Amino acid sequence: MGTLPTALPLVFAAALIVASCGKVVWTKPSFTQAEYRRDTYECDRDVRQSYHGTGIAGALSARDFYDRCMEARGWEKVKQ
C-alpha cells in the first residue's frame, strides 16, 4: 500500500496523455476557411481582453471562454 500514493500521479499523468492524443477540430456546416479564421481570431482576441485568473484555473477558464465563444458562433468541437 505504500506505493499507491506515489503511483497515483503517474496514473493520472498517463490518463491525461492518452486522453489528449485524439485531435480535436472545430466544424460547422458549409463553413469557409475565411469564416473559421475570422471566428478563431475574434474569439482569441476576446479571451486575451478578458481576465481569467492565473495558473491552471485561469487557463481552464480561458479555454472554456474560447469554447463558448466558438459555440455561440455556430461551431462544434469534434474529436477525430
C-alpha positions in Angstrom: 0.0 0.0 0.0 3.0 2.3 0.4 3.4 2.7 -3.4 -0.1 3.7 -4.1 0.3 7.4 -3.3 3.4 7.7 -5.5 1.9 5.7 -8.3 -1.3 7.7 -8.4 0.2 10.9 -10.0 1.8 8.7 -12.7 -1.5 7.0 -13.5 -3.2 10.4 -13.7 -0.5 11.8 -16.0 -0.7 8.8 -18.2 -4.5 9.2 -18.4 -4.1 12.8 -19.4 -1.6 12.0 -22.2 -3.9 9.2 -23.6 -6.9 11.5 -23.5 -5.1 14.3 -25.3 -3.9 12.1 -28.2 -7.1 12.5 -30.2 -7.2 15.5 -32.5 -10.0 18.0 -31.8 -11.3 20.2 -34.6 -14.0 22.8 -34.9 -16.6 22.3 -37.6 -19.7 23.9 -38.8 -22.0 23.1 -41.8 -20.9 24.7 -45.0 -18.1 26.8 -43.4 -15.3 28.6 -45.3 -11.7 28.9 -44.2 -12.3 32.7 -44.1 -15.2 32.2 -41.6 -13.0 29.9 -39.5 -10.1 32.3 -39.5 -12.3 35.3 -38.6 -14.1 33.5 -35.8 -11.0 32.0 -34.2 -9.3 35.4 -34.4 -12.2 37.1 -32.8 -12.6 34.5 -30.0 -8.8 34.6 -29.4 -9.0 38.4 -29.1 -11.9 38.2 -26.7 -10.1 35.7 -24.5 -7.0 38.0 -24.4 -9.1 41.0 -23.5 -10.8 39.2 -20.6 -9.2 38.4 -17.2 -9.4 34.7 -16.4 -7.0 34.4 -13.4 -3.7 32.7 -13.2 -2.3 29.2 -13.2 -4.2 26.2 -14.3 -7.6 27.6 -13.1 -7.0 30.7 -15.3 -6.0 28.5 -18.3 -9.1 26.4 -17.9 -11.3 29.4 -17.6 -9.8 30.9 -20.7 -10.3 27.7 -22.6 -13.9 27.5 -21.5 -14.5 31.1 -22.6 -13.0 30.4 -26.0 -15.1 27.2 -26.5 -18.3 29.1 -25.5 -17.3 31.9 -27.9 -16.9 29.4 -30.8 -20.1 27.6 -30.0 -22.0 30.9 -29.9 -20.8 31.4 -33.5 -22.2 28.0 -34.5 -19.1 25.9 -34.3 -19.0 22.4 -32.8 -15.9 20.8 -31.3 -15.4 17.2 -32.6 -12.7 14.7 -31.8 -11.2 12.9 -34.9 
